[in-house]
Amino acid sequence: MNQSFDLPSVLTELIYGDEATESLEQTIGRTLARYFVLRLNGQMYDRSKFTTHIRQMRQMTSGGGEIRVLEQISTATAVAGRYLFRMVSAERRSLTVEAHLFARVNEGKVERIIEVARQVENDAEEDFLADT
């Protein structure tokens, strides 16, 4: 039986993870392949640049947040989907980003993510409450 990979859970751990529970480096080591790469809106990030990017995201989301799966197709080795990322700053300001992600997975670790993302109006947050 072909079991799908849970990309939203991995992204939640990476973006909203708690350094007191597990360091970012440990989370990355557990979830990403050594040769991981992200292409975000055309910009390439190797694993080192991605670590810096995620550390900045964690600082931006110190007030919490969540990921909402709008559409997703997944297999044991690939995931494609459309997601809403809600990020809340320490000052309780909210930012919502819609992302289209295509990920390749090997042996339970993410090898590559291609992402196209855009900020959406916060009224799109109603999608967090809608049944899909």
N, C-alpha and C positions, 0 to 999 in steps of 0.2 A: 504494500500500500504506500502511496506517495503522500508524505506528510508535508504540509506547507510550512514555510518559515515565517515567524512572527516579527516582521520588520517594525511595526508600530511599537512593540515592547522594547526592542533594541534602541530605537530612536528616543523613546521615553527615558530609558536608563541613561543614554548619552546626554541628552539635553537637560533633563530635570533631575539627574542623579544627585545624591547627597555625598559630598566628599567625606563626611564623617563615617559613612557606612562603607564606601568603597571609593578609592581614588579614581580620578578620571583615567589615569594611565592603566589601572587594573581593569576598568570597564572596557577600555579600548582594546587591551590585550585579549580580553575574553570574547569580544564581539566582532572585531575587525581582523581581516587577514593582514599579514605583515606588509603586503604590497598593495593595500587598500588605496583607492583613489576616488575622489568625489569631483564631478564636474557640475558646478552650480552656476546656472545662467551663463554658461560658457567659460567660466573661470575654473582652472584646475587646482585641486588641492591634493597633495600627497598626504600620507598618514601624519607626518609632522605638522604640516600646515593645517590639516583637519583638526588636530589636537588643539592648536592655538584657537582655531575658529570655534570649536565646541566650548573651550574654556570661556571665551567671550560670551557665547550664548548662555552659558550657566550663570555668568554674572548678570546678564540682562534679564534672566528669568528667576531672579532670587525670590520673587514673590509667588512663584509657582507657574502652573500652566498645564496644558493637556494637548493631546493629539486626538483628533476626530477623523476616523476613516470614512471618507465619503464614497469611494469606490475602490475596490482592490481585487486583483487576481494574483494568486500565488501558487507556486509549486515548491518542491524541495530545493530548487536551484535558482529561482527567480521570483521577483515580486514587482508588480506594476500597480500603481494606484494614484489616487487623488486624495489629498489630506488637508485638513485645516490644523494649523499649529497655533495655539493660543499661548501667548507669553505675557506674564505679568511681572512688572518690575517691583522692586522693593517699595517704590512710591505708589504702588497699586495702579500704575498706568498699564493699559492692556494694548497689545499688538496682536493682530491676527494675520497670518500668512497662509495663502493657499499654495500648495506644492504638488507638482506632478513628479513622482519618483519612479525610477526604474532601477532595480537593484539586482545584482548577481551575487549568489551565495554559493560557497563551497565548504563542505565539511562543517556546517553550522556557523560559519563566519562570513561577514559581508566582504566581498572582494571589490565591488564597484557600485557606486550610486551615481546616476545621472539625474539631476534635479533641475526643474524649471519652477521658479517660485516668484510670487508677487504678493505685496501687501494688499489686503482687502480692507474695506471699511469695517469698522467694528460692529455694524449692524449685521454682518455676516455671521456673527456669533450666534444668531438664532439657529444656525445650522448645527450648533452643538446640542441644541435642545430638540431638534426635529428628529423624528423617527425615520430612519432610512432603510 
